[in-house]
Amino acid sequence: MLRRFISRLFGFARAGMAAQPVSRDDQSVHVAQAPGGSLERLRSAKDSKVGDGPPGSGTAVITRTKTQTKRPSMYRVLLLNDDYTPMEFVVSVLKKYFNKGPEEATRIMLHVHQHGVGECGVFTYEVAETKVTQVMDFARKNQHPLQCIMEKK
């Protein structure tokens, strides 16, 4: 009777599917097989964790979870102007760590020099953090006070 109810409820008989009970670890699992061979599983409400009614009421639940991924937040990597770091060093940093060409690196360096701050690129958090650390370490290694920061876009 339960098998007939589930077949009618989910249309297995109309779609050419046959529901067959399979017993596993004292739980009743109905396996419905389509003509193409795909399987759908229905767990009976005999398992007290599944179903809306009391145990053994004959209700069944099919659950599907959809995973939605969210785009990562983007961060701007900024160079800050100072009076001591040579312009050529800033250009070399932009070429080395941000893969900028000579013209673009010079343009960004002049923007930093004239406006006090300039954007080197926009990256995910981990990449931006790595770039900031690399630039700061390289500047300290070469005894320059160049500052590089990141901010959320």
N, C-alpha and C positions, 0 to 999 in steps of 0.2 A: 504494500500500500504506500509506504514512504517512497519507494522507488518510482511508482507511478506518479505520485504527487510532485516529486522533484522533476521528473521527465516533463510533466505538463507545465510546471512553473517556469522552467528554463527552456522549454521548446526542444528538448533533445529528440523526441520522437518525430517532430515535424522536420527537423534538419537532418534526419537520417542518422542520429546518434543513438547509441545504446548505452544506458547506464548499468553498470555492473558493480555490486557491492564487493569490497575487498576488506578483509579484516586484518588489522595490524595492531598489535599491542592493546587489545581490548578497546580499540576505537574503530568505529565504522567509517570508512572512507569510500565515497562513491566516485568512481572513475568513469568519466564520460568520454567516449572516443568518437571523434568525427570520422566520416568516410575518408578524409585525407590523412588520417592518422594522428592528428593533434589531440592532446589530452587535456582535460580540465578536471580539477579535483574539487570535490565538495566534502567538507568534514561535517559529519552529523552532529546534532546538538547533544548527543549522548555524552560528549566531552563537556563537562560543566563550564569550561572556559569560553566556549563558543556558543553563540546563539542568543536570542532574546528571551525565550521562554524558559520554563523549568527544564532540568535535565530530562532527556528522553521525549521531549515534546515534538520532535520531528522537524524542527526548523533548521535551516542551513544558511550559512553566511559565506559569501565569496568576497574576499578583500584583495584590492590591488593598491599598491602605493606608487605614486608618481614622485620621482625625484626631480626637483627643480634646482638648477644650479644658478648661482648669482654671479654676475660679473664682479671681478675683484676691484677694489678701490684703486684709483690711480693717484700717484704722487709726483709732484714736480720737484726736480732736483735743481737747486739754485746756487749760483756762485755769488759771494758777497765781495764788494770792493774793499780794498785796503790800500794804504799809501806805500807799502813796502814790497809787495810781490810784483816782479817784473811782468810786463805785458807778454813777453815771449814765453814765459813759464805758463801763463794762463792759456795761451794758444796751444802749447804742447799738451797740457792737461786735457783740453777739449778734444784734441786729435786722438790722444792715447786712450782715454777712458770713455769718450762719448762718440767715437768714430765720426767726427766732424771733418769736413774737408778744410783746406787752408782758408778759403774765403769765408765760409760759414763760421769757423772758429774765430777768425779776426772780427767778424761782425758781432758775434756774441761777446767777445772780449771788450770791444769798444762800447757796447751797450752796458756792460758791467761797470766799466770805467766812468761813463757819463751819467748813468742813472743809479749807481750804487748796488744794483742787483741785476742778475740775468739768468734766464732759464736755459738749462743745458739739455733738458729732455723730460719726458713724462713716462713713468714706469710703474709697474706694480710695486707693492711695498718692499718685498724682499730684494728686488733688483735695485730699487732706489736706495735702500739702506746699504747695499753692497757698494754701489757707486760712490756714495757719500764717504764711506769708510776708506775706500781705495784712494780717493782724492785727498782726504785729510792725511792719511798715512804717507802718501807720496809728497805732499807739501811739507810735512814735518821732517821727513827724511832729507829733503833738500833745504831745510831751515827757512821756510817761507810761512808767513802767518795767514795764508789763504784759508778762507772759511767756505765750507760747502754745507748746505742744509737741504732738508726735504720738507715739503708741506703738502697736505692733502689737496687735491684739485677740486 
